[in-house]
Amino acid sequence: MISSKDYKVSFEDLASTCIHYWSSDWGSEWTPHVKSALLPLDIGVTTGRSSKGHHPFIIFEDGQQAHFLAVAWSGNWQITCSSSLNNINIVVTTDAEETQIVTKTVSSGGIDAAMREFISDFRSTDTHTVPKLLTEWNSWWPYEDVDINEARLLANAACAKKVGIEVAVLDAGWFGPAVKDSHWHNLRGDWDQRNVERFPSGLKAIGDEVRKLGIDFGIWLEIEALGEKAELAATHPQFIAENDGKNLQYVCLGNPDAFTWALKISKSLIEECGASWIKMDFNVDPGLGCNRNDHGHTSALGLNAHIKNLYALLDTLKTDYPDLTIENCSSGGLRWDLAMAMHVDMGFASDPDWPEHSLACFWASSLFFPVEKLLGWCDSQWHGEHPQQDFRAVESTDADLEFALAITLLGGFGISAKLPDFSESKMHLVDQFVAIYKEYFRPRFQDTAFIKHLTAQPERDHAGARTVAFAIESPSYPPLFTIYQLDGTTERPAITYTPPKPDAHYQIKNLVSGEILYPRHKGTLTLENNLKDNTAMILSFIEISG
C-alpha cells in the first residue's frame, strides 16, 4: 500500500454499535456481514480490483447515529478499525498516490438518513449528466461468443424493437480471426480484427441495420485485457503489464504509448459502428500491478498509473461522445466503487442474476450508489451452466418471467435472452414491463430518486429476508412501492410504509394487474402480504385532491 488516512468516529455506546460490511467475489457480490464495533475489523482487496474480495464500503450504526465510509479507488485498499472508550479508530490505506475516502455521519435517522446525505453528496460532485437509462437487450448470456452471429443479432434486435427496447448491445464475439469457434477470452487485444465468419457484413453495416429497425446499437470492449493468443502481445510487447517479469495479461495504460493505442482503438470502434452504448469490461485480476521500469511509472505505482489513465480514457470518450452511454463491467461487479462511478454512466452489479442474488445486490448497492448508476438484470437465459442460474425463458412459465421482469425494473433495465423464441404471451410481458419502466421507473430514477429499504437484505441460498420491499421516492413524483416474495419460507410479514407526504391523499394502483387497490388512502399504509412464492407486486401512488 502506498498512502493512508486515519480518523476517529465516536458513538455513545459502542456495545450497541454495529459495523456492516460486504464481501464479494464472482456470483457472490454484496454478501453481508455484521459485527460489534467493540471487535477489530480488517478487510481489504489485493486482487487489483476494488470489489473483488470485499466491497469498499462500511457502515457504523447504533440505530440512530450512522457513519458511512467509502474508499473511492478502483485498485487495492485496506480498512482497519479498532475501538477505545467510545471511539472507533479507522485507518484506510490504498495503492494510490493519495487515498481518497468519502464519509458521512448523521446523529439521527440511522442508515436511511445517512444514505440519503451520502448519495446526495456524491451526486453534487459527479460531473456526468443523468444517464439516458435506455432499455437494453444484450447478446451475451444466451449465445456467448460462439453462437452469436449477424442473423441472430438482427433477429433479436427486431424483436427488441417490437417490445419497446431501445438499444441492442453486441457483446464479445465480433473480433478475432474468421473462425466460428474462436474463443473471445484468448483473443482479447486483437480489436483490429473482425470475425467475418460470424459477421460477414462488418460492424458498420450491422450498426446501420440495427438503427434502421429504429433502435440504437451498442458494443462490448475489454480494452485493458490481453488474451493468451492475442497477436498484440507479439506486435507490441512493450504494452504488456508485468510484475517481476510475469505477464499479468493486461495492457498497462501507465505506458503513454499503450494509453494512446487504447484511446485510438476505443474511439475508432465507436465511430465504426456508430455505437451509442459501450460496455467496458475487465476480467483480469491485476494484483499488485505492473512494476516494469520502462513504462514511465515507478515500480510501486504501476497499478496507480494504469487506473488513473483508465479514468482519463473514460472521461475522454464521454467528452468526445457526450451522448454515449458508458457501462462499467468487471466480471460483473468486481471493480465497482465511487471513483469508477464518477467516470461512467452506470455499473453492472453481477454476472449471475437469479432473483435472490439480484435483489441482494440491488439492496446493498443502492445504499451507496445513486439508483441511476445501477445496472442489473434478472434471470438471464444462460448459454452455459450455473447451479442457480437455471432459468430458461423459453421453457419457463409466464409467471417466472413476470417475476424476473419485476426485479429488472430496479435500476437500469436490461434483458439477455433469445427473444425470437419467446411465445406471444412472453413477448407481451416484456412489452408490458418495458412500458412500466419507461413511464414510472425511469422518470423517477432520472429525478434524483432514493431507494427506501423497507425490509432487511435478502441473501443467497434461502437466507436473509425472503420478503423484500422498497419504496422509490423522488422530488417530482409520488412514490412507487415494490414487494418481492422469494421462496424458502412460509412467513408472509406485512409491510408498512409511510409516504413522504403523509397528509396527502393517494390512489394506490397495482401497475401489473391495473387494479386500484385503494381508491383513496391517507397516511401510513400497512399492506398484508398474500403473495405466492416468487411473485411481486408493483404499486404506484397517485396523489389526488383532498
C-alpha positions in Angstrom: 0.0 0.0 0.0 1.2 3.5 -0.9 -0.8 6.1 1.1 -3.2 6.2 4.0 -5.6 8.3 6.0 -6.8 7.8 9.6 -9.6 9.3 11.7 -11.9 8.6 14.6 -15.7 8.3 15.0 -17.4 8.5 18.4 -20.6 6.7 19.5 -22.2 7.0 22.9 -22.2 3.2 23.5 -20.0 1.0 21.3 -21.6 -2.1 22.9 -24.8 -1.3 20.9 -23.0 -0.2 17.8 -22.6 -2.4 14.8 -20.3 -2.5 11.8 -21.8 -3.5 8.5 -19.6 -4.6 5.6 -19.9 -6.8 2.5 -17.6 -9.5 1.0 -17.5 -10.0 -2.8 -16.5 -12.5 -5.5 -17.9 -13.6 -8.8 -21.5 -14.5 -8.3 -21.3 -13.7 -4.5 -21.2 -9.9 -4.7 -22.6 -8.0 -1.7 -22.6 -10.8 0.8 -23.5 -9.1 4.1 -21.5 -9.3 7.4 -22.2 -7.6 10.7 -20.1 -7.4 13.9 -19.9 -5.5 17.1 -17.9 -2.2 16.9 -16.0 -3.4 20.0 -14.3 -6.0 17.8 -11.5 -5.2 15.4 -12.1 -5.2 11.7 -9.6 -5.7 9.0 -10.9 -6.0 5.4 -9.5 -5.1 2.0 -8.6 -6.1 -1.5 -5.3 -7.3 -3.0 -6.6 -8.5 -6.3 -6.2 -5.2 -8.0 -10.0 -4.8 -8.5 -11.7 -2.7 -5.9 -14.6 -5.1 -5.1 -13.1 -8.5 -5.6 -12.6 -9.6 -2.0 -14.7 -7.0 -0.2 -16.7 -4.0 -1.3 -15.0 -0.7 -0.4 -17.9 0.4 1.9 -18.7 0.1 5.6 -21.4 1.4 7.9 -21.2 2.0 11.6 -24.6 2.5 13.3 -26.4 2.2 16.6 -30.0 2.7 15.3 -30.0 6.5 15.3 -26.4 7.6 14.7 -24.8 6.3 11.5 -21.5 6.7 9.8 -20.8 5.8 6.2 -17.3 5.2 4.8 -16.3 4.5 1.2 -12.9 4.1 -0.4 -13.0 6.0 -3.7 -10.4 4.0 -5.6 -10.6 1.2 -8.2 -7.4 -0.7 -7.1 -6.2 -2.2 -3.8 -7.2 -0.9 -0.4 -7.5 -1.9 3.2 -9.7 -0.7 6.1 -8.8 -1.5 9.7 -10.9 -0.5 12.7 -10.2 -0.8 16.4 -12.1 0.6 19.5 -11.0 2.6 22.5 -13.5 4.0 25.0 -16.3 5.5 22.8 -14.1 5.9 19.8 -13.7 3.8 16.7 -10.2 4.3 15.2 -10.2 3.9 11.4 -7.2 3.6 9.1 -7.6 3.4 5.3 -4.7 2.6 3.1 -4.6 2.2 -0.7 -2.1 1.6 -3.5 -3.0 5.1 -5.0 -0.7 8.1 -4.6 -3.4 9.6 -2.4 -6.0 7.8 -0.5 -9.5 9.2 -1.2 -12.3 8.4 1.2 -15.9 9.6 1.3 -17.7 9.8 4.7 -21.0 10.9 6.1 -22.2 11.0 9.7 -25.8 11.6 10.9 -26.8 11.9 14.6 -30.4 10.8 14.0 -32.3 8.9 11.4 -29.9 6.0 11.2 -28.9 4.3 8.0 -31.7 5.7 5.8 -30.8 9.3 6.7 -27.1 8.8 6.2 -27.6 7.0 2.9 -29.6 10.0 1.6 -27.0 12.5 2.5 -24.1 10.3 1.3 -25.7 9.8 -2.1 -26.7 13.5 -2.3 -23.1 14.5 -1.7 -21.9 12.1 -4.5 -24.5 13.5 -6.9 -23.3 17.0 -6.2 -19.7 16.1 -7.3 -20.5 13.8 -10.2 -19.9 15.7 -13.5 -21.8 13.2 -15.6 -25.2 14.1 -16.8 -28.1 11.8 -15.7 -27.9 8.6 -17.8 -30.4 8.0 -20.5 -31.2 4.7 -18.9 -32.1 3.1 -22.3 -33.9 -0.2 -22.1 -31.3 -2.7 -23.3 -31.0 -6.1 -24.9 -27.6 -7.8 -24.7 -26.4 -10.8 -26.7 -24.1 -12.4 -24.2 -25.9 -14.9 -22.0 -28.0 -16.9 -24.5 -25.3 -17.0 -27.2 -21.9 -16.1 -25.7 -19.4 -15.7 -28.5 -19.5 -19.0 -30.3 -23.3 -18.8 -31.1 -23.8 -15.2 -31.8 -23.8 -14.1 -35.4 -25.2 -11.4 -37.7 -28.5 -13.1 -38.4 -29.2 -13.8 -34.7 -28.2 -10.3 -33.6 -30.5 -8.7 -36.2 -33.4 -11.1 -35.4 -33.2 -10.3 -31.7 -32.9 -6.5 -32.4 -36.1 -6.7 -34.5 -37.9 -8.4 -31.6 -36.4 -5.9 -29.1 -37.8 -3.1 -31.1 -41.3 -4.7 -31.1 -41.4 -4.7 -27.3 -40.1 -1.1 -26.9 -36.4 -1.9 -26.1 -34.2 1.0 -27.2 -30.7 -0.4 -27.7 -29.2 -3.8 -28.8 -25.7 -4.4 -27.5 -23.4 -6.8 -29.2 -21.2 -8.5 -26.6 -18.0 -10.5 -27.2 -17.6 -12.5 -30.4 -17.2 -9.7 -33.0 -13.4 -9.6 -33.0 -10.6 -12.0 -33.8 -10.0 -14.3 -36.8 -12.7 -15.5 -39.1 -13.3 -18.8 -37.3 -16.7 -19.7 -35.9 -15.4 -21.3 -32.7 -12.7 -18.9 -31.8 -12.8 -18.0 -28.1 -13.1 -14.4 -27.0 -11.0 -14.8 -23.9 -7.9 -15.9 -25.7 -8.1 -13.1 -28.3 -8.7 -10.0 -26.3 -6.4 -7.3 -27.5 -6.8 -8.1 -31.2 -9.5 -5.5 -31.6 -8.4 -4.5 -35.1 -9.6 -8.0 -36.3 -13.2 -8.7 -37.3 -14.7 -12.2 -37.2 -16.3 -12.1 -40.6 -17.3 -15.7 -40.3 -19.9 -14.6 -37.7 -20.4 -11.0 -39.0 -19.7 -11.0 -42.8 -21.2 -7.6 -43.4 -18.9 -5.9 -40.9 -19.7 -3.8 -37.8 -20.6 -0.6 -39.7 -23.3 -2.3 -41.8 -24.6 -4.2 -38.8 -24.9 -1.0 -36.7 -26.7 0.6 -39.7 -29.1 -2.3 -40.0 -29.9 -2.2 -36.3 -30.6 1.6 -36.4 -32.9 1.0 -39.5 -35.0 -1.1 -37.2 -35.5 2.0 -35.0 -33.2 1.2 -32.1 -29.7 2.1 -31.1 -26.6 -0.1 -31.4 -24.1 -0.8 -28.6 -20.9 -2.9 -28.4 -18.7 -4.6 -25.8 -15.0 -3.9 -25.4 -12.4 -5.1 -22.9 -9.7 -2.6 -23.9 -7.4 -3.4 -21.0 -7.2 -7.1 -21.4 -4.6 -9.2 -23.2 -5.6 -12.8 -24.1 -3.1 -15.6 -24.2 -3.3 -16.0 -28.0 -3.6 -12.3 -28.9 -1.3 -11.1 -31.6 -1.0 -7.8 -29.8 1.5 -9.4 -27.3 3.9 -10.1 -30.2 3.4 -6.9 -32.1 3.5 -4.6 -29.1 5.4 -6.4 -26.3 6.1 -3.0 -24.7 2.4 -2.8 -23.8 2.3 -5.8 -21.6 1.8 -5.3 -17.9 4.4 -7.4 -16.0 5.3 -7.9 -12.4 8.8 -9.2 -11.8 8.7 -10.5 -15.4 5.4 -12.3 -15.2 2.8 -11.4 -17.8 -0.3 -10.1 -15.9 -2.5 -10.4 -19.0 -3.5 -6.8 -19.3 -2.2 -3.8 -21.2 -0.5 -1.3 -18.9 -2.2 2.0 -19.6 0.5 3.6 -17.4 2.7 3.3 -20.6 1.8 6.5 -22.5 2.1 4.7 -25.9 -0.4 2.0 -24.7 -2.8 4.7 -23.5 -2.6 6.4 -26.9 -3.3 3.0 -28.6 -6.2 2.2 -26.3 -7.9 5.5 -26.8 -7.5 5.3 -30.6 -8.9 1.7 -30.6 -11.9 2.7 -28.4 -12.8 5.7 -30.5 -12.4 4.0 -33.8 -14.7 1.2 -32.7 -17.4 3.6 -31.5 -17.2 5.5 -34.8 -17.0 2.4 -37.0 -20.3 1.0 -35.7 -21.9 4.3 -34.6 -22.3 2.9 -31.1 -24.5 4.9 -28.6 -23.5 2.4 -25.8 -20.2 0.8 -25.0 -19.8 -1.9 -22.4 -16.3 -1.6 -20.9 -15.4 -4.9 -19.3 -12.4 -6.1 -17.4 -12.0 -9.8 -16.5 -8.4 -9.7 -15.1 -7.0 -9.5 -11.5 -4.0 -7.1 -11.8 -2.9 -8.0 -8.3 -0.1 -5.6 -7.3 0.1 -4.3 -10.8 2.9 -3.6 -13.3 6.3 -2.9 -12.0 8.2 -2.6 -15.3 10.8 0.2 -15.4 10.2 1.2 -19.0 6.6 2.4 -18.8 7.2 5.8 -17.3 5.8 4.8 -13.8 7.7 3.7 -10.7 7.7 0.1 -9.8 5.3 0.8 -6.9 2.9 2.9 -8.8 2.1 0.8 -11.9 -1.5 0.0 -10.9 -2.0 3.6 -9.8 -0.8 4.9 -13.2 -2.9 2.3 -15.0 -6.1 3.2 -13.2 -5.6 6.9 -13.4 -5.2 6.6 -17.2 -8.2 4.4 -17.4 -10.2 7.2 -15.8 -8.7 9.6 -18.3 -9.7 7.3 -21.2 -13.3 7.0 -20.0 -13.5 10.8 -19.5 -12.2 11.5 -23.0 -14.7 9.1 -24.5 -17.5 10.9 -22.7 -16.2 14.4 -23.7 -15.8 13.4 -27.3 -19.1 11.4 -27.5 -21.4 13.1 -24.9 -24.5 11.1 -25.9 -22.6 7.8 -25.4 -23.6 5.5 -22.5 -20.6 4.0 -20.9 -21.3 0.9 -18.9 -18.8 -0.4 -16.3 -18.5 -4.2 -16.1 -15.7 -6.2 -14.5 -16.7 -9.9 -14.4 -20.0 -8.3 -13.3 -19.5 -6.1 -10.2 -15.8 -6.8 -9.2 -14.5 -3.2 -9.9 -17.3 -1.0 -8.8 -16.6 1.9 -6.4 -17.4 5.6 -6.2 -14.3 6.6 -8.1 -15.2 4.4 -11.1 -18.8 5.6 -10.8 -17.5 9.2 -11.4 -16.2 8.2 -14.8 -19.0 6.1 -16.2 -22.8 6.3 -16.7 -23.6 3.1 -14.8 -22.1 0.0 -13.4 -23.1 -3.6 -13.7 -24.0 -5.4 -10.5 -23.0 -9.0 -11.2 -22.8 -11.5 -14.0 -25.1 -14.2 -12.5 -28.5 -12.7 -11.8 -31.1 -15.1 -10.4 -33.8 -13.5 -8.2 -32.4 -13.6 -4.7 -29.0 -12.7 -5.9 -30.2 -9.7 -8.0 -32.3 -8.4 -5.1 -29.4 -8.9 -2.6 -27.0 -6.9 -4.9 -29.5 -4.1 -5.5 -30.5 -3.9 -1.8 -26.9 -3.3 -0.7 -25.5 -1.3 -3.6 -28.4 1.2 -3.5 -27.2 2.2 -0.1 -24.1 3.7 -1.6 -24.7 4.4 -5.3 -27.4 6.6 -6.9 -30.0 4.3 -8.3 -29.5 5.8 -11.8 -25.9 4.4 -11.7 -27.0 0.8 -11.1 -27.5 -1.7 -13.9 -28.7 -5.2 -13.3 -30.9 -7.7 -15.0 -32.6 -10.8 -13.6 -32.6 -14.4 -14.7 -30.7 -14.1 -18.0 -31.1 -17.1 -20.3 -27.7 -18.7 -19.8 -25.8 -20.5 -22.6 -23.5 -22.2 -20.0 -24.1 -23.9 -16.7 -24.6 -22.4 -13.2 -26.1 -24.2 -10.2 -28.6 -21.4 -9.5 -28.9 -19.8 -13.0 -31.2 -22.5 -14.4 -33.8 -20.0 -15.8 -34.7 -20.8 -19.4 -37.1 -18.1 -20.5 -38.4 -20.1 -23.4 -39.3 -23.1 -21.2 -40.2 -21.1 -18.1 -43.7 -20.2 -17.1 -45.0 -16.8 -17.8 -45.2 -16.2 -14.0 -41.4 -16.9 -13.7 -40.7 -14.4 -16.4 -43.0 -11.9 -14.9 -41.2 -12.2 -11.5 -37.8 -11.7 -13.2 -39.0 -8.6 -15.1 -40.4 -7.1 -12.0 -36.9 -7.3 -10.4 -35.3 -5.9 -13.6 -37.3 -2.7 -13.0 -34.8 -1.7 -10.3 -32.1 0.4 -11.7 -31.2 0.2 -15.4 -33.5 -2.2 -17.3 -32.0 -5.0 -19.5 -32.7 -8.4 -20.8 -30.4 -11.1 -22.2 -32.5 -13.8 -23.8 -33.4 -15.4 -27.2 -36.3 -13.1 -27.9 -37.2 -14.7 -31.3 -38.0 -17.9 -29.4 -40.4 -16.2 -27.0 -44.1 -17.0 -27.1 -46.6 -14.3 -27.9 -47.6 -14.2 -24.2 -43.9 -13.8 -23.1 -43.3 -11.0 -25.6 -46.4 -9.3 -24.3 -45.0 -9.5 -20.8 -41.7 -7.9 -21.9 -43.6 -5.2 -23.7 -45.7 -4.5 -20.6 -42.7 -4.2 -18.2 -40.6 -2.1 -20.6 -43.6 0.3 -20.8 -43.9 0.3 -17.0 -40.2 1.0 -16.7 -40.4 3.9 -19.2 -43.5 5.5 -17.7 -42.9 5.1 -14.0 -39.4 4.0 -13.0 -37.1 5.7 -15.4 -38.5 9.2 -14.8 -38.1 8.8 -11.1 -34.6 7.4 -11.4 -33.7 10.5 -13.5 -35.2 12.7 -10.9 -32.7 12.0 -8.1 -34.7 9.2 -6.6 -33.8 7.5 -3.4 -34.4 3.9 -2.5 -36.1 3.4 0.9 -35.3 -0.1 2.2 -38.4 -1.4 3.9 -37.0 -4.8 4.8 -33.7 -6.4 5.6 -31.3 -7.6 2.9 -32.1 -10.9 1.1 -29.3 -13.3 0.8 -28.5 -16.3 -1.4 -29.3 -19.9 -0.5 -32.6 -19.0 1.1 -31.1 -16.8 3.7 -31.8 -13.2 4.8 -35.1 -11.5 4.2 -37.5 -13.5 1.9 -40.0 -10.7 1.7 -38.2 -7.8 0.1 -39.8 -4.3 -0.2 -38.5 -1.0 -1.5 -40.1 2.5 -1.9 -38.8 4.7 -4.7 -39.1 8.3 -3.6 -38.2 11.3 -5.8 -38.8 15.1 -5.6 -41.2 15.5 -8.6 -43.2 12.3 -8.5 -45.3 10.4 -6.0 -43.7 7.2 -4.7 -43.6 3.7 -6.1 -43.7 0.7 -3.8 -42.3 -2.7 -4.8 -42.7 -6.0 -2.9 -40.9 -9.3 -3.9 -41.7 -12.6 -2.3 -38.9 -15.1 -2.6 -39.3 -18.8 -1.9 -37.8 -20.6 1.1 -40.2 -19.6 3.8 -43.9 -19.8 4.8 -43.8 -16.5 6.6 -45.5 -13.6 5.0 -44.9 -10.4 7.0 -47.0 -7.4 6.4 -45.2 -4.3 5.0 -45.6 -0.9 6.5 -44.8 2.3 4.5 -45.3 6.0 5.2 -45.1 8.1 2.1 -43.0 11.4 2.2 -46.3 13.4 2.3 -48.3 11.6 4.9 -51.1 14.0 4.9 -51.7 13.7 1.1 -54.5 11.5 -0.3 -53.4 8.8 -2.8 -55.0 6.4 -5.2 -52.8 3.2 -5.0 -52.7 1.1 -8.2 -51.2 -2.2 -9.0 -49.2 -1.5 -12.2 -49.1 -5.1 -13.4 -52.8 -6.0 -13.0 -54.2 -2.5 -13.4 -56.3 -3.0 -10.2 -56.9 0.0 -8.0 -56.2 -1.4 -4.5 -57.0 1.8 -2.6 -59.2 4.4 -4.3 -58.4 6.9 -1.6 -55.7 6.4 1.1 -54.0 8.8 3.6 -51.2 8.2 6.0 -49.3 5.0 6.7 -50.0 2.0 4.5 -49.9 -1.4 6.1 -50.1 -4.0 3.3 -51.0 -7.5 4.1 -48.7 -9.9 2.2 -50.7 -12.6 0.3 -48.1 -13.1 -2.4 -47.2 -16.5 -3.6 -43.5 -17.7 -3.8 -41.5 -15.9 -6.5 -44.1 -13.2 -7.3 -44.1 -9.5 -7.0 -46.4 -6.5 -6.6 -45.6 -3.1 -8.1 -47.6 -0.2 -6.7 -48.0 3.3 -7.9 -49.1 6.1 -5.5 -51.2 8.7 -7.4 -51.8 11.9 -5.5 -55.4 13.1 -5.6 -57.0 16.3 -4.4 -58.1 16.4 -0.8 
